[in-house]
Amino acid sequence: MTLVSSGVSAVIITALHPLGYAKVLIQLGHEPLAPYTAKELLWRRTRCYYPSVFSYIKYIKRQNGFMGLYKGLLPRILEGMVGSFVTQNVSEYLRKAYPVKENSEDTEDAEVVIFFKGFLTQSSKEIVAKFLATIVSHPIHVIALRNMAEFVGNESFYRNPIVSVREIYDNEGLAGFFAGLVPRLLGDALAIMLINFLSEIVNRYFLTKKEQKAYTAAVCSLVVTQFTYPFELVSRNMSVKPARLLAAKNMPDYTGWTDCWSKLKRNGELMRGSNLLIRIVRNRQPE
């Protein structure tokens, strides 16, 4: 990971941080702004909506000022740098240790075998690299989420890295640094498998131009991300739940991540925060 790429990554994370910050608070279920009623664009039914993420960002700014929009930025940048470093180095090692072997078979059966063999090999390499990067950077991820979650109760348990590490270790032990890890890993693995599978299918059977194939993975990623979103939501809630924060106390009690998933699904909130512009209030009828 070069110094230039690290700088570019940091700039992008910084520019988008207010949006990501508001999204985290929404995912945790914190809704300080009153909902409003409006008619649907197509069916013209009256529904209840929360204000968009941009109204949420304005609210954060009113409460904590402009710099308050960047709470949690430092650990987010550090998490991104550590994750990228591990991913790139592990991927490079796996590429050299397990090079792709060319197959000269041209029968129909061989083509199917080659397809699945290549798909599984590539996906396995990406999953290993992603898993290691996620495991290494997850403690920083937990600190970043909890630092942002402090907005709910105006706390300062996670005001700097040293205090954050002590807070987690003293109250939760080493396990606290890996809260919410399992659903995050499962979501990553599922996303990699689906993106690679769909990309291979589209590139092999539907696209002929090399220029078009370059965008296949990105397009597939947009589709797959919506499918795997609940894993992200559950992971982030479970990462914050064990903390001594008001945001955690406001959540229901969960016996584990599967229980968190079940309760969010039961309340129609398994996609909470996935749409930041049109935010329908679930389980509430307009007055």
Secondary structure, 3 states (H helix, E strand, C coil): CCHHHHHHHHHHHHHHHHHHHHHHHHHCCCCCCCCEEEECCCCCCEEEEECCHHHHHHHHHHHHCCHHHHCCHHHHHHHHHHHHHHHHHHHHHHHHHCCCCCCCCCCHHHHHHHHHHHHHHHHHHHHHHHHHHHHHHHHHHHHHHHHHHCCCCCCCCCCCHHHHHHHHHHHHCHHHHHCCHHHHHHHHHHHHHHHHHHHHHHHHHCCCCHHHHCCHHHHHHHHHHHHHHHHHHHHHHHHHCCCCCHHHHCCCCCCCHHHHHHHHHHCCCCCCCCCCCCEECCCCCCC
